[in-house]
C-alpha cells in the first residue's frame, strides 16, 4: 500500500515539473512573439 502512494507521489511530482516547464516555455515564446510586434523602446520602459 505504501509503495502505491510513493508511485503516485513520484508521478505527481513529475507531472508538476512538466507543467512548470511547459508554462515557462509558453511564457518565453509569448515574450519573443510580442517583441516582434512592440517597439524596443516601449519594451525597455525607460523615459
C-alpha positions in Angstrom: 0.0 0.0 0.0 2.8 2.4 0.9 4.5 1.6 -2.4 1.5 2.7 -4.4 1.4 6.1 -2.6 5.1 6.6 -3.4 4.5 5.9 -7.0 1.6 8.3 -7.1 3.7 11.0 -5.3 6.5 10.5 -7.8 4.0 10.7 -10.7 2.5 13.9 -9.3 6.0 15.4 -8.9 7.0 14.6 -12.5 3.7 15.9 -13.8 4.2 19.2 -11.8 7.7 19.5 -13.2 6.5 19.1 -16.8 3.7 21.6 -16.2 6.2 24.1 -14.9 8.5 23.6 -17.8 5.6 24.0 -20.3 4.5 27.1 -18.6 8.0 28.6 -18.8 8.3 27.7 -22.5 4.9 29.2 -23.3 5.7 32.4 -21.4 9.1 32.8 -23.1 7.6 32.1 -26.6 4.9 34.7 -25.9 7.6 37.3 -25.0 9.5 36.6 -28.1 6.4 36.8 -30.2 5.4 40.1 -28.5 8.9 41.6 -29.0 8.3 41.2 -32.8 5.3 43.5 -32.6 6.2 46.1 -30.0 8.9 48.7 -30.5 12.1 48.0 -28.5 11.9 51.4 -26.8 8.5 50.6 -25.4 9.8 47.3 -24.0 12.5 49.0 -22.1 10.1 51.3 -20.3 12.8 53.9 -19.9 11.7 57.5 -20.0 
